[in-house]
Amino acid sequence: MYNTLTLIRTYLEKFILYFLATIVFLSASCEKEKSLVFTVAKGNGIPLNQPRFVEENELKAKGLELDSSLVLVTANGNELPYQKDDGKLWFIAGKGDVSSFKFINKQGTLPKGNPFNVEKESGDLTVQLNGKSAVSYRYGMTYPPGGVDSLYKKSGYVHPIITPKGDTLTRIQPEDHYHHYGLWGPWTHTQVDGQRVDFWNLKEGMGTVLFKDFKGDTSGKLFSSFTATQEHIDFKTQEKPQIALNEDVTIKIWDINRPDRYMFDYITNFSSPLKKGILFEAYRYGGGLGLRFHERLKADNCTVLTSEGNDRASADGTNAKWCIVTGESTDGKGTSGILFLSHPTNRNHPEPMRIWPLDANGGRGDMFFEFCPIRHEEWKIEPNQQYGLTYRMIVFDGELTAQEAETYWQHFANEPQIEVTKN
């Protein structure tokens, strides 16, 4: 009997000690679990999945620990992926006029991994999204077909751009314009020391734009980005080729959590090392962002709609905040295309456009689009000063409405308001 009571007492003492230790542990855990609630204003327009961010410094100032245990959850407790970049924590928000979110310091359970894969092979840097090729940047030299002047060789351009279901939207080296290279932006009529230099029309032999190097890249749960350095080379004004412009092109691909769309940022920053700088003359095309569409897109199966209501027949030479180009899919059973957005900080925004007429190229009506900031007004680039242009594209399958286009542009143009409501 005595041994039995002793045994029971021993078990009770151990249970009490274990219970007290558990209480202490849970109390300590709760004390360490800090959270910060904030709301994001949706702004005008219909709800669309859009990139949002919170400043890291603001979270730190509120006492939140920015370590590997940081988890982002919605108001109903669902975890969301986020990605750190340049002092910002990015995430995708999409529903409701005002969305409430919370950062918590705790161990998360979110299974979502990195949807991006970046490969360099045979002179192409290719960004894959969810196992499918989306955008490729050509850093290797591309030579023209046999029998075509070698002056048409080129590196430093984007091709192909492919929709989520697999439609290729870009084209390079078409027979009518061998110097067209997918998505690219050389300047056309320029002046260097009073002499005309053309970096666009390669057959003139005056200049070209070539890839030099990569600097900076990142890939995470929401976006993959890299920066390519390009040189605008003047062949004409000196005995030896000289660099007229140094350019950094940053390309960022966003996963906006839609099976039929992704987002594509194209940002160019440039400066001139020349003592007198360089003058971009006013001309109907050149610079900015130009895209030669795939050969299947022609006058009878390709439409244009701009923010000002202009269509394929009337848009050329007009200004716009955004432009939708939609064309027939490869299988002929649907449509696909690109929404082009110009940022308000760009020169001459709303930006002039170059859009080929319906009877282009012998009546075929091939599709070419460009935001062209110097279409109506020259631009003097002073020596060693920094200049830039920022564009965004929504690559889509199916349809994209004018209302959606305006909503995408409103978010692109205006940073979302973030309000910290409690700590």
Phi and psi in degrees as a GROMACS rama.xvg file:
@    title "Ramachandran Plot"
@    xaxis  label "Phi"
@    yaxis  label "Psi"
@TYPE xy
-60.877  -43.9387  TYR-2
-63.7457  -36.8946  ASN-3
-65.521  -44.5625  THR-4
-64.0615  -40.7135  LEU-5
-60.8962  -42.7417  THR-6
-63.5562  -42.8396  LEU-7
-63.4608  -43.857  ILE-8
-60.114  -41.5036  ARG-9
-61.4484  -44.6977  THR-10
-64.321  -39.7283  TYR-11
-63.4799  -42.532  LEU-12
-61.8789  -42.8693  GLU-13
-64.9689  -39.946  LYS-14
-63.8315  -43.4941  PHE-15
-62.8919  -43.9808  ILE-16
-61.6139  -42.185  LEU-17
-64.1709  -43.0737  TYR-18
-62.2349  -45.774  PHE-19
-63.6173  -39.5963  LEU-20
-63.994  -37.7132  ALA-21
-64.9149  -43.2368  THR-22
-60.7337  -45.0614  ILE-23
-61.6746  -42.3293  VAL-24
-64.6022  -45.3744  PHE-25
-65.4782  -37.9451  LEU-26
-63.3006  -43.0711  SER-27
-64.9715  -39.5222  ALA-28
-64.3343  -44.1873  SER-29
-63.6943  -36.714  CYS-30
-66.4335  -32.9287  GLU-31
-78.6482  -23.1712  LYS-32
-79.4207  92.416  GLU-33
-96.2921  148.171  LYS-34
-138.318  159.831  SER-35
-141.669  119.495  LEU-36
-97.2492  138.708  VAL-37
-148.297  158.599  PHE-38
-118.697  148.838  THR-39
-120.947  118.62  VAL-40
-69.66  134.816  ALA-41
-79.5876  -25.5829  LYS-42
79.0558  -165.786  GLY-43
-80.5982  156.206  ASN-44
102.515  176.779  GLY-45
-80.5444  154.57  ILE-46
-64.2242  127.987  PRO-47
-140.968  147.241  LEU-48
-64.8913  119.783  ASN-49
-136.524  147.993  GLN-50
-69.0623  134.459  PRO-51
-128.448  164.091  ARG-52
-147.853  156.621  PHE-53
-123.25  136.5  VAL-54
-69.735  131.242  GLU-55
-59.1182  -40.1709  GLU-56
-61.5941  -34.3169  ASN-57
-68.3033  -39.0319  GLU-58
-66.7258  -42.3294  LEU-59
-62.5497  -41.263  LYS-60
-62.6458  -26.6865  ALA-61
-89.3413  3.79261  LYS-62
91.0358  11.1851  GLY-63
-85.1226  134.959  LEU-64
-85.6203  121.525  GLU-65
-94.4148  75.0452  LEU-66
-123.053  -170.273  ASP-67
-67.5234  -12.5756  SER-68
-88.7042  0.813139  SER-69
-71.4839  127.124  LEU-70
-125.633  140.372  VAL-71
-105.78  128.061  LEU-72
-131.173  154.979  VAL-73
-84.0596  177.174  THR-74
-61.0254  -29.7649  ALA-75
-92.8156  9.68804  ASN-76
93.2138  -0.536096  GLY-77
-75.3169  134.619  ASN-78
-78.2494  143.906  GLU-79
-123.373  144.938  LEU-80
-72.5647  150.071  PRO-81
-142.483  166.96  TYR-82
-143.799  132.603  GLN-83
-87.0161  139.585  LYS-84
-165.081  122.2  ASP-85
52.7548  47.4517  ASP-86
79.5233  8.6646  GLY-87
-124.02  148.331  LYS-88
-108.881  109.446  LEU-89
-93.2429  145.769  TRP-90
-151.307  171.43  PHE-91
-109.978  123.463  ILE-92
-119.632  150.696  ALA-93
-151.111  -23.9002  GLY-94
-115.848  147.938  LYS-95
87.2027  151.261  GLY-96
-68.1537  -38.263  ASP-97
-131.478  127.01  VAL-98
-107.653  134.699  SER-99
-106.047  134.804  SER-100
-136.37  166.244  PHE-101
-146.502  131.637  LYS-102
-96.3122  131.908  PHE-103
-129.889  138.813  ILE-104
-87.1369  95.6616  ASN-105
-161.544  168.256  LYS-106
-75.8094  121.631  GLN-107
-88.7272  171.748  GLY-108
-124.195  6.51669  THR-109
-61.8521  120.846  LEU-110
-84.2142  -13.3302  PRO-111
-60.5151  129.036  LYS-112
-101.659  -162.765  GLY-113
-78.6838  118.161  ASN-114
-79.4817  -3.9219  PRO-115
-103.924  146.73  PHE-116
-136.405  128.895  ASN-117
-114.913  125.84  VAL-118
-126.026  140.532  GLU-119
-112.616  120.21  LYS-120
-154.011  129.642  GLU-121
53.1053  37.7545  SER-122
86.636  5.86179  GLY-123
-117.949  131.614  ASP-124
-99.7  115.861  LEU-125
-115.222  128.336  THR-126
-98.9615  120.307  VAL-127
-101.809  138.911  GLN-128
-120.646  121.08  LEU-129
53.2768  42.437  ASN-130
82.4878  2.26025  GLY-131
-122.281  139.78  LYS-132
-63.4791  133.01  SER-133
-113.918  -58.5699  ALA-134
-137.559  136.514  VAL-135
-122.082  140.052  SER-136
-112.681  127.708  TYR-137
-92.3995  107.946  ARG-138
-101.024  -17.8688  TYR-139
-82.3549  163.388  GLY-140
-77.2793  133.531  MET-141
-107.72  125.258  THR-142
-99.0261  151.513  TYR-143
-72.1763  165.079  PRO-144
-60.1137  159.824  PRO-145
-55.6618  137.003  GLY-146
88.5913  -6.76591  GLY-147
-100.847  140.674  VAL-148
-51.8361  133.949  ASP-149
-67.064  -11.5413  SER-150
-58.822  -21.0781  LEU-151
-80.4319  0.159834  TYR-152
-64.837  150.049  LYS-153
-159.042  146.267  LYS-154
-135.396  170.389  SER-155
79.4538  61.4756  GLY-156
-155.314  167.647  TYR-157
-107.063  121.257  VAL-158
-174.19  135.093  HIS-159
-87.308  160.966  PRO-160
-104.601  125.075  ILE-161
-124.054  134.753  ILE-162
-73.1489  165.466  THR-163
-56.8242  -32.7134  PRO-164
-88.7387  -4.44209  LYS-165
112.771  10.1504  GLY-166
-80.7688  125.38  ASP-167
-80.071  130.748  THR-168
-107.565  -12.7888  LEU-169
-112.676  166.388  THR-170
-144.577  147.432  ARG-171
-126.741  154.07  ILE-172
49.8093  46.0592  GLN-173
-63.5907  149.965  PRO-174
-61.4896  -28.7964  GLU-175
-78.4974  -22.2468  ASP-176
-149.163  84.5168  HIS-177
-62.6208  -18.9595  TYR-178
-86.2617  1.49422  HIS-179
-82.5124  127.143  HIS-180
-132.941  80.0565  TYR-181
56.8102  -114.368  GLY-182
-110.588  119.826  LEU-183
-161.243  173.964  TRP-184
-154.009  52.4453  GLY-185
-68.1073  154.332  PRO-186
-88.5522  145.011  TRP-187
-97.7045  -83.5995  THR-188
-85.9514  102.771  HIS-189
-123.647  164.61  THR-190
-124.348  127.647  GLN-191
-121.004  114.404  VAL-192
52.1368  40.2066  ASP-193
82.861  -3.35629  GLY-194
-105.088  143.612  GLN-195
-77.0297  129.598  ARG-196
-129.979  131.215  VAL-197
-115.198  116.491  ASP-198
-95.3098  -4.2024  PHE-199
-96.0123  -55.007  TRP-200
-83.0302  91.2444  ASN-201
-62.6457  -28.5536  LEU-202
-64.4642  -19.1884  LYS-203
-71.8435  -21.2217  GLU-204
70.3531  17.9396  GLY-205
-85.0948  -32.8812  MET-206
-172.706  174.572  GLY-207
-158.249  172.564  THR-208
-125.163  123.585  VAL-209
-129.325  149.445  LEU-210
-66.4238  142.013  PHE-211
-115.252  -50.6808  LYS-212
-165.157  165.834  ASP-213
-103.417  145.741  PHE-214
-148.08  122.589  LYS-215
80.0422  124.217  GLY-216
-154.161  154.516  ASP-217
-153.055  153.005  THR-218
-151.324  131.328  SER-219
-150.669  -151.989  GLY-220
-79.9301  -17.2357  LYS-221
-116.68  -34.3682  LEU-222
-150.873  159.991  PHE-223
-128.88  131.64  SER-224
-141.838  157  SER-225
-153.388  160.898  PHE-226
-122.116  128.77  THR-227
-111.444  132.47  ALA-228
-90.2651  129.787  THR-229
-125.548  148.651  GLN-230
-116.946  129.786  GLU-231
-92.1978  110.623  HIS-232
-104.138  124.925  ILE-233
-92.9898  116.134  ASP-234
-94.3768  -8.01314  PHE-235
-101.028  -42.9893  LYS-236
-87.6363  -10.6161  THR-237
-127.425  166.253  GLN-238
-65.128  -33.4754  GLU-239
-115.879  152.855  LYS-240
-57.4427  142.521  PRO-241
-131.439  154.708  GLN-242
-83.2962  120.209  ILE-243
-95.0913  -29.1348  ALA-244
-144.3  139.361  LEU-245
-106.788  130.43  ASN-246
-131.001  136.876  GLU-247
-111.359  120.207  ASP-248
-107.147  118.207  VAL-249
-103.535  127.103  THR-250
-117.534  127.407  ILE-251
-132.091  124.191  LYS-252
-106.091  126.243  ILE-253
-105.654  136.043  TRP-254
-91.3657  107.825  ASP-255
-99.2739  20.0133  ILE-256
60.7898  42.8833  ASN-257
-134.527  134.696  ARG-258
-72.5537  -14.1194  PRO-259
-111.669  3.12297  ASP-260
-150.287  151.657  ARG-261
-142.532  165.668  TYR-262
-111.38  143.239  MET-263
-139.35  111.496  PHE-264
-95.0689  138.361  ASP-265
-130.297  109.713  TYR-266
-122.756  123.91  ILE-267
-116.846  129.092  THR-268
-123.393  131.629  ASN-269
-145.962  159.15  PHE-270
-152.005  160.431  SER-271
-112.511  128.321  SER-272
-84.5917  -2.32208  PRO-273
-70.5741  145.424  LEU-274
-60.144  -34.359  LYS-275
-105.621  7.32475  LYS-276
70.2264  -155.429  GLY-277
-148.029  145.864  ILE-278
-108.196  124.817  LEU-279
-89.704  109.677  PHE-280
-71.8163  152.818  GLU-281
-66.3947  128.642  ALA-282
-157.125  160.284  TYR-283
-73.1953  -15.1233  ARG-284
-151.039  160.383  TYR-285
129.296  143.206  GLY-286
68.9288  -160.745  GLY-287
58.7919  -125.46  GLY-288
-139.816  113.822  LEU-289
-117.706  143.205  GLY-290
-140.212  121.691  LEU-291
-92.3287  116.858  ARG-292
-78.5805  162.687  PHE-293
-56.7307  149.905  HIS-294
-63.4267  -18.8498  GLU-295
-72.2684  -19.3035  ARG-296
-87.0036  115.585  LEU-297
-134.918  -174.939  LYS-298
-59.2217  -34.3827  ALA-299
-88.52  -4.0805  ASP-300
-139.72  19.2823  ASN-301
-136.573  127.803  CYS-302
-118.81  158.622  THR-303
-131.158  138.744  VAL-304
-141.634  127.033  LEU-305
-107.033  168.609  THR-306
-62.1862  -21.5383  SER-307
-96.2772  6.52179  GLU-308
88.0667  9.83878  GLY-309
-82.9771  151.486  ASN-310
-114.282  -169.639  ASP-311
-57.0686  -35.9901  ARG-312
-78.0796  -24.9172  ALA-313
-118.48  -5.5755  SER-314
-76.4502  -29.2345  ALA-315
-58.4186  128.23  ASP-316
87.0513  -8.6917  GLY-317
-88.8689  171.344  THR-318
-105.579  152.631  ASN-319
-157.532  153.992  ALA-320
-83.5821  -35.45  LYS-321
-148.526  161.251  TRP-322
-148.828  130.913  CYS-323
-102.852  126.688  ILE-324
-113.323  119.198  VAL-325
-124.059  134.536  THR-326
-141.307  172.474  GLY-327
-67.4368  138.673  GLU-328
-69.2277  163.747  SER-329
-58.7108  -38.9676  THR-330
-82.5694  -3.16676  ASP-331
73.2845  9.001  GLY-332
-107.677  5.3769  LYS-333
-168.736  -161.77  GLY-334
-133.661  163.481  THR-335
-154.919  169.536  SER-336
172.576  -162.868  GLY-337
-137.874  134.489  ILE-338
-96.4705  122.383  LEU-339
-99.9345  130.409  PHE-340
-119.758  132.801  LEU-341
-104.952  132.084  SER-342
-79.2588  144.843  HIS-343
-59.8838  -22.5642  PRO-344
-77.8007  -9.02411  THR-345
-68.3052  150.284  ASN-346
-61.6498  136.219  ARG-347
59.1012  35.2416  ASN-348
-80.6654  140.407  HIS-349
-55.9988  140.607  PRO-350
-91.661  138.858  GLU-351
-63.2614  152.865  PRO-352
-127.479  152.016  MET-353
-115.149  116.585  ARG-354
-130.928  122.985  ILE-355
-61.0219  142.928  TRP-356
-69.179  166.517  PRO-357
-63.6005  -23.4012  LEU-358
-101.788  18.8461  ASP-359
-61.7386  152.561  ALA-360
53.5986  59.2813  ASN-361
69.1962  25.1967  GLY-362
94.2512  -4.87162  GLY-363
-69.218  -31.8944  ARG-364
72.868  38.7308  GLY-365
-56.8707  153.646  ASP-366
-101.043  123.193  MET-367
-131.848  132.96  PHE-368
-127.088  142.402  PHE-369
-152.063  134.245  GLU-370
-83.3616  121.306  PHE-371
-126.894  91.436  CYS-372
-65.2448  -16.1807  PRO-373
-107.052  17.2806  ILE-374
-59.9426  -39.8687  ARG-375
-115.336  -5.08366  HIS-376
-152.622  132.1  GLU-377
-68.1123  165.293  GLU-378
-139.859  114.153  TRP-379
-88.617  121.942  LYS-380
-99.6036  108.828  ILE-381
-75.5802  152.068  GLU-382
-61.9122  136.084  PRO-383
58.9872  25.7108  ASN-384
-105.459  145.949  GLN-385
-91.094  134.844  GLN-386
-131.637  158.594  TYR-387
-158.24  159.95  GLY-388
-139.579  140.363  LEU-389
-128.234  127.172  THR-390
-131.326  154.725  TYR-391
-134.181  143.356  ARG-392
-127.059  141.655  MET-393
-108.99  112.304  ILE-394
-91.503  125.953  VAL-395
-139.17  154.706  PHE-396
-107.194  149.27  ASP-397
86.1014  -135.161  GLY-398
-119.273  153.084  GLU-399
-134.533  120.548  LEU-400
-84.2304  164.757  THR-401
-63.3512  -36.692  ALA-402
-64.7832  -40.9988  GLN-403
-65.405  -41.6652  GLU-404
-59.3939  -44.0441  ALA-405
-65.1676  -37.8005  GLU-406
-65.7089  -43.8779  THR-407
-58.6475  -42.6105  TYR-408
-68.2637  -41.5757  TRP-409
-58.0697  -41.6148  GLN-410
-69.1799  -41.1678  HIS-411
-61.9844  -38.7783  PHE-412
-81.0583  -26.0351  ALA-413
-129.392  122.152  ASN-414
-63.5505  136.828  GLU-415
-66.2463  146.348  PRO-416
-80.4586  128.567  GLN-417
-114.317  126.767  ILE-418
-123.179  117.699  GLU-419
-78.4321  120.818  VAL-420
-97.7498  -31.1279  THR-421
-164.415  163.413  LYS-422
